[in-house]
Amino acid sequence: MKSKHIGSDLDELLDEDGVREEVVAAAIKRVLAWQLAKAMEKKQISKTDMAARMNTSRAAINRLLDASDTSVTLATLARASVAVGVPLKVRFGKSAVKA
């Protein structure tokens, strides 16, 4: 049996399945959560300390660090950036990574 997806790229497959936006959001959040966790670790900032720096709850920090929770806002990311002392950069365009 021949696959209808042979010859298409991943973006086309995700578009056909109607899940491209969800997959992209999940991938971005996974990277952001990992980068934030690493910055916190490097600067020895606990979740409790992070919550205090951001004037929020520890539960909110847990959601921020949850790679599967894509509901984070730009304002929350900006506050997290300030809390760890790392600039937040957002851009549109092609990835610098080549396949």
N, C-alpha and C positions, 0 to 999 in steps of 0.2 A: 504494500500500500504506500503510495507516494504522499508525502506531507505537503500540504498547501503552503507551508511556510519556508520551504527550501528556496534559497535564493534571496529571501528578504532579510533586511537587517533587523536588529532588535527593536529599534524605534518603530518600524513598520509593523512588527508583530504586536507590540504594545498598543499601537494605535488601532489595529484591527480588533484587538480584544477589549478596547475601550478602557484600559487601565494605565495608560502612560503617565497621566498627571499624578496618580496615586503612587506609582513606583518611583517617580522622580522625587516627590515630596518625602517619601520614606527614605530614599537614599541620602537626600540632603540632610534630613533630621538625624540620621545615623551618624553622619560625619560631624555635624555640629555638636551633638551630644558627646561624641568621642573627644573632639577638640576641647570642649569645655571641661570635661572630666580630667583630661591631661593637664590643662592650665591650672585647675584647682589642685591637682596632685603636686605639680611642680612648685606652686606657691604655698603648699601645705594649708589649703583652705578646706575646712570640713563643710559638710552640707549645712550644718547649723550656722557656722560662720558666714557661709554664702547667703543663707536666708536673711541673716541680720544685715549684711552689706547691701542686700537688694530690698530690704524692708518688706519681706514677704515670708511665707511659711515654708517649713521644711518640705511639706507635701508639694508645694509649687516647685521646689528645687528638684524633687524626685521626678516630677512630670517633665521638667526641663531636661533632665539627664536620661529620661526614658527614650531610647532610640525609636520606639514604635509609636510614640505620641507626637503626631505631626501638627498639633493645634497651637504650637508656640507662636507668639506674635513678634513682630519686629521690635516693638518697644521692650518686650521682655529680653530679647537677645541683646539689645543695646544696654540695658541695665546690667545684664550678666557680664557683658564685655567690660564695662566700667568696674564692676565688682572684682574682676580678676586682673584688671590692668592690661588688657590685650585689646587692640583696636578691632572693631567689627568692620569687615569689608564685604559689601554686597555688590555683585555685578551680574550683568546679563552677557551672554556670549558663549562662544565655544570654549570647551574645556582646554586647558593647557596640556592635558594628558593625551598622548597619541596612542592609538591602538596598535 
